């Protein structure tokens, strides 16, 4: 009885090699099976239906382009306003710095420090 059991036993190495061979055969056979198809080629009627939409823009495309143009314009206006605000801040900062250093603002005339008080004058 031990002779029958030993002859039916299979090692792990042999089992893995059989599984590898089965996988390789499956991968090799899969493209062959998949390439055989009963599908027919497409007719030329389908591409001609798409041609008029590319030549003449539809109302939806025109709306989309209009929205896009408006969006670009708003974005450009925001950028310009941001740049102007930034320049105004820089100019104001420069004038304040000038006043602190020299006591006169650039282009605004002379000012004296007498108008500024830090204590409680009685």
PyMOL commands that set and color helices and strands:
alter all, ss='L'
color gray80, all
select helices_A, chain A and resi 2-8+12-35+45-55+59-102+113-115
alter helices_A, ss='H'
color red, helices_A
select strands_A, chain A and resi 104-105+109-110
alter strands_A, ss='S'
color yellow, strands_A
deselect
rebuild
show_as cartoon
